[in-house]
Amino acid sequence: MGNKFASGKFAIAECDRCAIRIKLSKLRKLVIKGKVTNIKVCPRCYDPDHPQLKLGMFPVEDAQALRE
């Protein structure tokens, strides 16, 4: 039994955002609000997930606040 998939060493794919043809190994998965999407984009279209988009996902502890 061999590998069920080809190695993809020379595979060509399309960027899902700008439709440019590029090597499959150069494409990166797009992350939006900390969730990995099924969209693969080229290095030119890739923009990393901004930390400010994660506001409200984690509780904020304010050590200086007074109860009453």
C-alpha positions as CSV (number, residue, x, y, z in Angstrom):
1,M,0.0,0.0,0.0
2,G,1.3,3.4,-0.9
3,N,0.3,6.9,-0.2
4,K,-3.2,7.7,-1.3
5,F,-2.4,11.2,-2.3
6,A,0.2,12.7,-4.6
7,S,3.0,14.6,-3.0
8,G,2.0,18.0,-4.6
9,K,5.6,19.0,-5.1
10,F,4.9,20.7,-8.4
11,A,1.2,21.3,-8.0
12,I,-0.3,24.5,-9.2
13,A,-3.3,26.1,-7.5
14,E,-5.3,29.3,-7.6
15,C,-5.5,31.9,-4.9
16,D,-9.1,32.1,-3.6
17,R,-9.0,35.9,-3.3
18,C,-7.3,37.2,-6.4
19,A,-7.3,34.0,-8.7
20,I,-3.6,34.2,-9.5
21,R,-2.0,30.8,-10.3
22,I,0.8,29.9,-7.8
23,K,2.4,26.8,-6.4
24,L,0.2,25.0,-3.9
25,S,2.9,25.0,-1.3
26,K,3.0,28.8,-1.3
27,L,-0.7,29.2,-0.4
28,R,-1.6,29.9,3.2
29,K,-4.9,29.3,5.0
30,L,-6.7,32.4,6.0
31,V,-7.5,33.0,9.7
32,I,-10.5,35.3,10.6
33,K,-11.1,36.1,14.3
34,G,-9.0,33.2,15.4
35,K,-10.8,30.6,13.3
36,V,-9.1,28.9,10.4
37,T,-11.3,29.1,7.2
38,N,-11.2,26.9,4.2
39,I,-9.8,29.7,2.1
40,K,-6.3,29.5,0.7
41,V,-4.6,32.8,-0.3
42,C,-1.3,33.8,-1.9
43,P,1.4,35.6,0.1
44,R,0.4,38.9,-1.5
45,C,-3.3,38.6,-0.4
46,Y,-2.5,37.1,3.0
47,D,-3.1,39.4,6.0
48,P,-2.5,38.0,9.4
49,D,-5.3,38.0,12.0
50,H,-5.3,41.3,13.8
51,P,-5.2,41.0,17.7
52,Q,-7.8,43.8,18.0
53,L,-10.4,41.5,16.4
54,K,-10.1,39.2,19.4
55,L,-11.6,41.9,21.8
56,G,-14.4,40.5,23.9
57,M,-13.4,36.9,23.4
58,F,-11.5,36.7,26.7
59,P,-12.7,38.1,30.1
60,V,-11.0,41.2,31.3
61,E,-9.8,41.4,34.9
62,D,-9.5,44.9,36.2
63,A,-7.4,44.7,39.3
64,Q,-8.0,48.4,40.3
65,A,-11.8,48.4,40.3
66,L,-13.6,48.7,43.6
67,R,-16.8,46.7,44.4
68,E,-18.8,49.6,45.9
